[in-house]
Amino acid sequence: MVGSDISPSKISSITAHLETCPECQQEYDSYSLALEKTKEWLEEDKPDWVEREWQQAVQEAVKEKESVISPLAPWPFKKAWAFALMGVLAVALSLLFVIKPFSIGEGAAPGSELLYRTQAQLLRSAFQESQQEVVKMTMVLPETGQKIVWFFDKNFELEVKE
Amino acid sequence: MWMKDEDVLVSEVLEGDQSSFEPLLRPHRQGLLNMAYRMTGNIEEAKEICQEALIKIYRYLYRFEKGKNFKSWVYKITMNSAYDYLRKRKKSEDIIESQKRQAFNGGSDPEKQFLNREIGTKIESCLQNLSPKEKAVFLLRDGDGFSVEETSKILKCSSLSVRTHLSRARKKIRAQFEQSNLGFRKEVKSEL
């Protein structure tokens, strides 16, 4: 049938109908002729490469890739490389900017002056950045469960006390 | 002439043998140019599209899965390049001006040549009246003989969409044929 897109089972029923219906038969004939003529023309009017131009186009394609891929780029360059690189960068940045500031006093023993100073610096910077009026700090003693709550107003000069 | 298997040629290119690229593409060279030509209606633009497609084929050859249909894969890339080109051209150029065709060669018989040229011009105008999608579906399915499934893969759309666009394209072409005064009706009647 026209375009060969119909299943064989349907073809037989359509053919049977065409035999009994002149209108459909005419419709079908005009359809297939249009298609046939177009296919014929597509087949006849087929441009082709001039051999020299074709060789040149192929050479261009090969040359183009060489210039695009630099010697530093891993070969073949895949998206996976880019994603892996981005992941590594993200981890490195998070280590630099997120984890490091909170690990300043990591080496200090609990209750030591170094730890208090670090906490005081963090509190001061929190004050400056947030522009809050009051900052509350709660300490819970793990042994007794006792809570100590400190309130600081914005003019309060922090002092480290034992 | 003995032809190497496509998969072997693909492997050789991927291993760095640039000389295998040309024999790999040679069987498809006319088909690709023809496809681009039908999409644009201009041979110079078609060559530009093919050049772009060749660059992409070489660059992304490592993505081609061996054992799959290489022809479909290269047609897909060329079709995408043609779409990109048409999109750019639509923005920047006068389409009618750029679709001027080269002389149509219809054989040695002057009368037949004239008639063929006339039919060719009519068919060409029929094709240019189709939407890019309809044209692509029609050319792949009816021009290059790809199956509906292959066409859907090349154009990244469903089989249903291919059938719909194909049906529309064929109807438009038939309507244009009937409108034209090329003795088409007479030919149909005489064949009946």
Interface residues (C-beta under 8 A of the other chain):
Chain A: V2 G3 D5 Q25 Q26 D29 S30 Y31 L33 A34 L35 K37 T38 K39 W41 L42 E44 D45 K46 P47 D48 W49 E53 W54 Q55 A57 V58 E60 A61 V62 E64 K65 V68 P76 K78
Chain B: L14 Q18 F21 E22 L25 R29 Q30 L33 N34 Y37 R38 I43 A46 K47 C50 Q51 L54 I55 I57 Y58 R59 Y62 Q102 F104 N105 G106 N116 I119 G120 I123 C126 L139 R141 D142 G143 V148 R163 L166 R170 I173 R174 F177 E178 F184 R185 E187 V188 E191 L192
